[in-house]
Amino acid sequence: MLLFKKIRQWPKLVWHWIFLSLFLLLIVGLAWPSYAWTQANVKQMATRHNSKMSPVIMIPGSSANESRFDSLITTINNTDHQNHSLLRLHVYSDGTIKATGSIRPDDHEPFIVVGFENNADGYDNIQKQAKLFGQAFKQLAKKYNFNNFKGFGHSNGGLIYTDFLEHYFDDDQITMKRLMTVGTPYNFAENSTSRKTQMLADFIKDRGAIPTDLVVYSVAGTENYDNDSIVPIKSVAAGKYIYQGQAAQYTQITVTGKMAQHSELLANPQILDLMTRYLLDPVKTNPKKTTTRTYHDDDPTNTLDNNK
């Protein structure tokens, strides 16, 4: 009681300084978390801005898992001698992710393959997979801080990528440079573009979200001039209604001959050649000798020409 009475007798000036000190402590306490978050965010942005990594993120088709592209990636490594790293992600339906493999710190163009526990066919499942891919993509971007990437989708993997671009790709600090889809049924099994599935209609309706600086290559296989034994070529061609005129560039390429069947396309040497030319970043060579290769859409033979 005596101590309380003495405190009450303190001069007003003392009380003024006490309240001022408490107020300043409160301001600092509230501001510090914001300052720390800002500093961390600025550091991450600087790290991302300076990053040299440009991964190739790949999505397999229905019923396939994250090991689907192993042989293709091995062949690429044996061809370009860049020793690309390989990281595989298995995304469970509850959003948890199991990773196998790793990315070397000095690898500027690793391969990242994303497979799903739910890898079934059907529009509903494709929408679910696209949402899960969006979650996995955010985790990849946060961990590896890349500022650009390339995409590769086989069969339904191209549909997942399309849904992802239209609904879940919202990071303005990351650029998607190129997308290559192979045997992707943009209109499912329909053999006529006059009959649009609900999925194709939705893709066309939401196409405005597709990045305008994206370069897209859509590759079709034809085993018998009409389809690749599974996907009608007109279904693959329906991708133009989604990407053409919205993306910076849209090119359709047709692969014929041996190994043009849907499931064999990934082992087709022509696909390897197309990936090397148009999807992967150019391998640095002697600057005094350079070669550019251009595919001509109006070439009736569907050949790839070398222009020196």
Backbone torsions as a table, in degrees:
resi	resn	phi	psi	omega
1	MET	NA	-39.5	-180.0
2	LEU	-65.4	-40.1	179.3
3	LEU	-65.4	-40.3	179.9
4	PHE	-64.8	-37.6	179.3
5	LYS	-67.0	-38.5	179.7
6	LYS	-67.4	-38.2	178.6
7	ILE	-63.3	-39.8	-179.5
8	ARG	-66.0	-22.0	-178.8
9	GLN	-89.2	2.5	179.2
10	TRP	-62.7	147.0	178.4
11	PRO	-63.3	155.2	179.9
12	LYS	-61.1	-31.1	-179.7
13	LEU	-63.7	-38.7	178.1
14	VAL	-63.7	-45.2	178.0
15	TRP	-61.8	-36.0	179.4
16	HIS	-61.2	-45.1	-179.4
17	TRP	-70.3	-33.1	177.1
18	ILE	-63.9	-47.8	179.9
19	PHE	-65.6	-37.1	178.7
20	LEU	-65.0	-42.1	179.7
21	SER	-64.5	-42.5	178.7
22	LEU	-63.9	-38.0	179.5
23	PHE	-64.7	-43.3	179.5
24	LEU	-64.9	-40.4	177.0
25	LEU	-61.9	-39.3	178.7
26	LEU	-64.3	-43.8	179.4
27	ILE	-61.8	-45.0	179.8
28	VAL	-63.7	-41.2	-179.9
29	GLY	-62.8	-36.2	179.1
30	LEU	-77.7	-34.9	-175.3
31	ALA	-79.3	-29.6	-173.8
32	TRP	-60.0	-46.1	178.3
33	PRO	-59.1	-39.7	179.1
34	SER	-64.6	-40.8	179.3
35	TYR	-65.3	-44.1	-179.2
36	ALA	-64.0	-40.6	178.7
37	TRP	-64.8	-41.9	179.7
38	THR	-62.0	-44.0	179.9
39	GLN	-62.9	-43.0	179.6
40	ALA	-65.7	-39.8	-179.6
41	ASN	-66.9	-41.2	178.1
42	VAL	-63.3	-40.4	179.2
43	LYS	-63.8	-42.7	179.8
44	GLN	-65.7	-40.4	179.2
45	MET	-63.5	-39.9	178.9
46	ALA	-66.3	-41.5	178.5
47	THR	-62.4	-43.2	179.6
48	ARG	-66.6	-41.6	-179.2
49	HIS	-61.0	-37.0	-176.5
50	ASN	-90.2	-1.8	-176.3
51	SER	-66.2	140.5	177.0
52	LYS	-102.7	0.3	-177.6
53	MET	-78.7	133.9	175.8
54	SER	-136.1	80.7	-173.6
55	PRO	-70.3	158.6	170.6
56	VAL	-105.4	111.3	-176.9
57	ILE	-101.3	121.5	-169.9
58	MET	-115.6	141.3	177.9
59	ILE	-126.2	122.7	178.6
60	PRO	-79.1	174.2	179.7
61	GLY	-84.2	-173.9	-178.1
62	SER	-63.7	147.2	-179.7
63	SER	69.8	-1.0	178.9
64	ALA	-103.1	155.3	-179.8
65	ASN	-115.2	-170.0	-174.0
66	GLU	-71.3	-3.8	175.9
67	SER	-95.8	3.5	-173.5
68	ARG	-59.3	-33.3	-173.8
69	PHE	-100.5	11.1	-175.8
70	ASP	-55.8	-49.3	-177.7
71	SER	-65.1	-40.5	179.2
72	LEU	-61.7	-44.6	-178.7
73	ILE	-67.5	-38.4	176.3
74	THR	-60.5	-42.9	178.9
75	THR	-63.7	-41.7	177.8
76	ILE	-61.0	-45.2	179.5
77	ASN	-62.8	-36.1	178.4
78	ASN	-73.2	-20.0	-177.2
79	THR	-91.7	-49.0	-176.2
80	ASP	-96.4	-7.7	174.8
81	HIS	57.3	33.3	179.2
82	GLN	-96.0	-9.8	178.1
83	ASN	53.3	53.3	178.5
84	HIS	-61.2	135.0	173.6
85	SER	-68.7	161.7	177.6
86	LEU	-134.5	119.3	175.3
87	LEU	-118.4	125.2	178.8
88	ARG	-109.4	135.4	176.5
89	LEU	-118.0	129.9	172.8
90	HIS	-108.3	113.2	-175.2
91	VAL	-98.7	118.0	178.7
92	TYR	-81.2	162.4	-174.7
93	SER	-65.6	-20.7	177.4
94	ASP	-89.0	3.9	177.0
95	GLY	95.9	-10.8	177.4
96	THR	-72.8	153.3	-173.2
97	ILE	-128.6	134.9	172.8
98	LYS	-111.5	124.8	-177.3
99	ALA	-108.6	139.6	172.0
100	THR	-131.0	150.1	-174.9
101	GLY	85.2	-173.3	-178.0
102	SER	-160.5	168.7	177.2
103	ILE	-116.3	124.2	177.7
104	ARG	-66.8	142.7	-179.2
105	PRO	-59.2	-28.1	-176.8
106	ASP	-97.7	8.7	-177.8
107	ASP	-88.7	115.7	-177.6
108	HIS	-88.2	-13.4	-178.3
109	GLU	-141.4	68.1	179.0
110	PRO	-78.1	161.9	172.4
111	PHE	-100.1	133.0	175.5
112	ILE	-124.6	120.3	-178.2
113	VAL	-109.8	128.1	-178.0
114	VAL	-114.2	113.9	176.4
115	GLY	-113.5	165.3	-172.7
116	PHE	-127.0	144.5	171.9
117	GLU	-61.3	-44.9	174.1
118	ASN	-89.8	92.6	-179.5
119	ASN	-113.7	27.5	-178.6
120	ALA	-77.4	160.0	179.2
121	ASP	-77.1	172.1	176.3
122	GLY	109.3	144.8	-175.4
123	TYR	-60.8	-42.3	180.0
124	ASP	-59.2	-43.9	-179.7
125	ASN	-68.7	-36.8	177.3
126	ILE	-60.7	-41.1	178.1
127	GLN	-64.0	-40.6	177.6
128	LYS	-65.4	-42.1	179.8
129	GLN	-65.0	-39.1	178.6
130	ALA	-62.8	-39.9	178.1
131	LYS	-65.1	-43.5	177.8
132	LEU	-65.3	-37.9	177.1
133	PHE	-63.5	-38.7	177.1
134	GLY	-59.3	-40.0	178.0
135	GLN	-67.5	-42.4	179.1
136	ALA	-65.3	-39.0	-179.8
137	PHE	-61.7	-42.3	179.2
138	LYS	-61.8	-39.3	178.1
139	GLN	-67.1	-39.5	177.5
140	LEU	-63.7	-45.0	-178.6
141	ALA	-63.7	-38.4	-179.9
142	LYS	-68.8	-39.0	-176.6
143	LYS	-76.9	-41.0	-172.1
144	TYR	-104.4	-9.9	171.8
145	ASN	54.6	36.2	175.8
146	PHE	-78.8	151.4	179.8
147	ASN	-106.5	-3.4	175.1
148	ASN	-155.9	160.7	179.3
149	PHE	-158.1	167.7	173.9
150	LYS	-119.5	151.9	-179.1
151	GLY	-119.4	146.9	177.0
152	PHE	-139.1	126.3	179.1
153	GLY	-132.2	128.1	176.6
154	HIS	-101.2	131.4	177.1
155	SER	56.2	-123.3	-179.2
156	ASN	-64.7	-15.2	175.2
157	GLY	-59.0	-33.9	176.4
158	GLY	-68.8	-32.7	176.6
159	LEU	-69.5	-39.9	176.9
160	ILE	-61.9	-43.0	178.1
161	TYR	-61.6	-41.4	-179.2
162	THR	-63.3	-45.7	178.1
163	ASP	-64.2	-38.7	177.4
164	PHE	-61.3	-46.3	-179.0
165	LEU	-63.8	-34.8	-176.3
166	GLU	-82.3	-21.0	-173.0
167	HIS	-130.0	-19.5	-171.6
168	TYR	-129.9	-4.8	179.8
169	PHE	-93.3	93.6	-173.0
170	ASP	-127.5	22.3	-179.5
171	ASP	-97.0	106.9	-176.7
172	ASP	-77.9	0.0	176.1
173	GLN	-94.5	-4.3	-177.1
174	ILE	-122.0	132.3	179.0
175	THR	-106.1	131.8	170.1
176	MET	-92.3	112.6	-173.7
177	LYS	-77.4	-51.4	-175.3
178	ARG	-143.7	149.0	175.0
179	LEU	-131.2	128.5	173.4
180	MET	-120.5	123.0	175.6
181	THR	-113.2	142.7	-176.5
182	VAL	-126.4	119.9	178.6
183	GLY	61.7	36.1	-176.7
184	THR	-88.0	122.8	-177.3
185	PRO	-87.1	81.5	-176.3
186	TYR	-63.7	-20.4	176.5
187	ASN	-121.3	29.4	-178.2
188	PHE	51.6	-130.3	-173.5
189	ALA	-91.0	4.1	-179.0
190	GLU	-67.4	136.8	-179.2
191	ASN	-104.0	13.1	178.9
192	SER	-142.5	131.4	179.6
193	THR	-76.1	-9.1	176.3
194	SER	-74.5	-19.4	175.7
195	ARG	-109.0	96.3	-177.1
196	LYS	-90.8	129.2	174.5
197	THR	-70.0	165.7	178.4
198	GLN	-60.6	-36.7	179.8
199	MET	-62.9	-48.5	-179.7
200	LEU	-62.6	-41.9	178.3
201	ALA	-60.4	-41.1	178.4
202	ASP	-66.5	-42.3	178.8
203	PHE	-60.5	-42.3	179.7
204	ILE	-65.7	-41.3	-178.6
205	LYS	-62.8	-36.8	-174.8
206	ASP	-101.8	13.4	-175.1
207	ARG	-62.5	-20.0	-179.2
208	GLY	-62.3	-16.9	179.3
209	ALA	-84.7	-10.9	-179.3
210	ILE	-69.1	132.2	-177.7
211	PRO	-56.5	134.7	-177.2
212	THR	-78.8	-8.2	177.8
213	ASP	-103.2	9.6	-177.5
214	LEU	-82.4	139.6	174.4
215	VAL	-106.3	125.8	-173.3
216	VAL	-120.3	134.1	172.8
217	TYR	-121.4	122.4	177.7
218	SER	-111.0	117.7	-175.0
219	VAL	-107.7	128.2	177.8
220	ALA	-114.0	145.5	173.3
221	GLY	-107.5	141.5	177.3
222	THR	-129.8	113.8	178.2
223	GLU	-88.2	-31.0	-177.4
224	ASN	-137.7	30.0	178.4
225	TYR	78.1	-22.1	-178.0
226	ASP	-107.7	-29.3	-176.1
227	ASN	-160.1	177.1	177.9
228	ASP	-102.8	24.1	-176.8
229	SER	88.1	-13.3	177.6
230	ILE	-130.9	-52.1	-174.1
231	VAL	-102.6	124.4	175.9
232	PRO	-64.5	141.9	-179.0
233	ILE	-63.9	-29.5	178.6
234	LYS	-70.4	-25.4	175.4
235	SER	-71.3	-40.3	175.3
236	VAL	-63.9	-43.1	-178.2
237	ALA	-64.4	-21.1	179.9
238	ALA	-64.5	-13.9	176.8
239	GLY	-59.4	-23.0	-179.2
240	LYS	-64.8	-29.7	179.4
241	TYR	-69.7	-18.5	-179.9
242	ILE	-93.5	-47.8	-169.4
243	TYR	-100.2	-34.2	-174.7
244	GLN	-66.1	130.3	-178.8
245	GLY	85.9	-11.0	176.9
246	GLN	-109.7	-52.4	173.8
247	ALA	-72.4	161.4	-179.6
248	ALA	-62.5	-35.2	-178.5
249	GLN	-152.2	135.4	176.4
250	TYR	-131.1	124.8	-179.3
251	THR	-130.4	129.5	175.1
252	GLN	-103.0	132.8	-178.3
253	ILE	-125.8	136.3	179.8
254	THR	-111.7	129.2	178.1
255	VAL	-107.6	127.2	180.0
256	THR	-124.6	-179.1	177.0
257	GLY	89.1	-158.1	-178.7
258	LYS	-64.5	146.7	176.2
259	MET	61.5	35.1	174.8
260	ALA	-98.6	3.9	176.8
261	GLN	-70.1	149.1	-169.1
262	HIS	-49.9	-53.7	-175.9
263	SER	-75.0	-16.9	-179.5
264	GLU	-92.8	-6.9	-174.5
265	LEU	-58.5	-35.5	-176.5
266	LEU	-70.2	-16.6	176.5
267	ALA	-100.1	2.4	-177.9
268	ASN	-77.4	125.5	179.9
269	PRO	-56.8	-27.8	179.0
270	GLN	-65.8	-36.1	178.1
271	ILE	-66.5	-42.1	176.5
272	LEU	-59.1	-42.9	179.7
273	ASP	-64.0	-42.8	179.9
274	LEU	-64.5	-41.3	178.4
275	MET	-63.1	-43.2	-179.2
276	THR	-64.1	-39.6	-176.8
277	ARG	-76.5	-43.1	-166.2
278	TYR	-114.7	-21.6	-176.7
279	LEU	-100.9	-50.6	-177.3
280	LEU	-74.2	153.2	174.7
281	ASP	-67.7	145.0	-178.6
282	PRO	-59.5	138.8	175.1
283	VAL	-74.7	130.5	-178.3
284	LYS	-66.1	126.3	-179.9
285	THR	-129.1	-171.2	177.6
286	ASN	-60.7	116.9	-176.0
287	PRO	-64.1	-16.0	-179.5
288	LYS	-78.3	-14.0	-179.2
289	LYS	-134.4	106.5	-178.3
290	THR	-125.1	151.6	179.8
291	THR	-132.9	132.7	175.0
292	THR	-113.9	142.5	-179.4
293	ARG	-124.1	132.2	-176.3
294	THR	-128.3	134.0	174.5
295	TYR	-93.6	130.3	-179.1
296	HIS	-98.6	118.6	-179.1
297	ASP	-61.6	-31.0	-174.9
298	ASP	-89.9	8.4	179.0
299	ASP	-76.9	111.4	-175.1
300	PRO	-66.4	-17.5	-179.5
301	THR	-91.0	-3.2	179.8
302	ASN	53.6	44.5	178.4
303	THR	-103.7	161.9	178.2
304	LEU	-102.6	121.2	-175.7
305	ASP	-98.7	146.9	175.0
306	ASN	-102.1	121.9	176.6
307	ASN	-112.3	114.5	-176.8
308	LYS	-97.1	NA	NA
